[in-house]
């Protein structure tokens, strides 16, 4: 089965978004985002972060890992890039989720999800 690196798939998604949607959606990172914007849906960064965490949690479940623990390979820089925010904005979003009781830091500095259903509600 052929695979693509993160960088390759990001380039493909970005290229497709611009081809499919033209210059109207210059801020869209991919075709799905461009389609959402066309429908008038502009999720806030906090909702996008919640959706990302829920998605990773579901993938963990499918792959037999703890759905509440985020992988160590998930770096702040990578997440900030996915969300289209800078590191300081991401830090603020994580503090907001922590203050709402949705996430916590594990003993080994890993990110743990405390309330997946709460994250799902926030994402929607």
VENZI-V817376 format. One record per backbone hydrogen bond with DSSP energy under -1.0 kcal/mol. NH is the residue of the N-H (numbers start at 1). CO is the residue of the C=O. E is the energy in kcal/mol with one decimal. If there is no record, write none. Layout:
nh=NH co=CO e=E
nh=NH co=CO e=E
This chain:
nh=9 co=5 e=-2.7
nh=10 co=6 e=-2.5
nh=11 co=7 e=-2.2
nh=12 co=8 e=-2.2
nh=13 co=9 e=-2.7
nh=14 co=10 e=-2.7
nh=15 co=11 e=-2.6
nh=16 co=12 e=-2.4
nh=17 co=13 e=-2.4
nh=18 co=14 e=-2.1
nh=19 co=15 e=-2.2
nh=20 co=16 e=-3.5
nh=21 co=17 e=-2.3
nh=22 co=18 e=-1.6
nh=28 co=25 e=-2.0
nh=34 co=30 e=-2.4
nh=35 co=31 e=-2.5
nh=36 co=32 e=-2.4
nh=37 co=33 e=-2.6
nh=38 co=34 e=-2.2
nh=39 co=35 e=-1.5
nh=40 co=37 e=-1.5
nh=41 co=36 e=-2.8
nh=48 co=44 e=-2.3
nh=49 co=45 e=-2.5
nh=50 co=46 e=-2.3
nh=51 co=47 e=-2.4
nh=52 co=48 e=-2.2
nh=53 co=49 e=-2.5
nh=54 co=50 e=-2.3
nh=55 co=51 e=-2.4
nh=56 co=52 e=-2.5
nh=57 co=53 e=-2.3
nh=58 co=54 e=-2.4
nh=59 co=55 e=-2.2
nh=60 co=56 e=-2.6
nh=61 co=57 e=-2.0
nh=62 co=58 e=-2.4
nh=63 co=59 e=-2.1
nh=64 co=61 e=-1.5
nh=65 co=60 e=-3.2
nh=69 co=66 e=-1.1
nh=70 co=111 e=-2.7
nh=74 co=71 e=-1.5
nh=75 co=73 e=-1.3
nh=79 co=75 e=-2.3
nh=80 co=76 e=-2.9
nh=81 co=77 e=-2.1
nh=82 co=78 e=-2.3
nh=83 co=79 e=-2.3
nh=84 co=80 e=-1.2
nh=85 co=80 e=-2.3
nh=90 co=86 e=-2.3
nh=91 co=87 e=-2.5
nh=92 co=88 e=-1.9
nh=93 co=89 e=-2.2
nh=94 co=90 e=-2.5
nh=95 co=91 e=-2.2
nh=96 co=92 e=-2.1
nh=97 co=93 e=-2.3
nh=98 co=94 e=-2.4
nh=99 co=95 e=-2.9
nh=100 co=96 e=-1.6
nh=101 co=98 e=-1.6
nh=102 co=97 e=-2.5
nh=104 co=112 e=-2.4
nh=106 co=110 e=-4.1
nh=109 co=106 e=-1.8
nh=112 co=104 e=-3.3
nh=113 co=68 e=-3.1
nh=114 co=102 e=-2.4
nh=115 co=102 e=-1.7
nh=119 co=115 e=-2.0
nh=120 co=116 e=-2.5
nh=121 co=117 e=-2.4
nh=122 co=118 e=-2.2
nh=123 co=119 e=-2.4
nh=124 co=120 e=-1.6
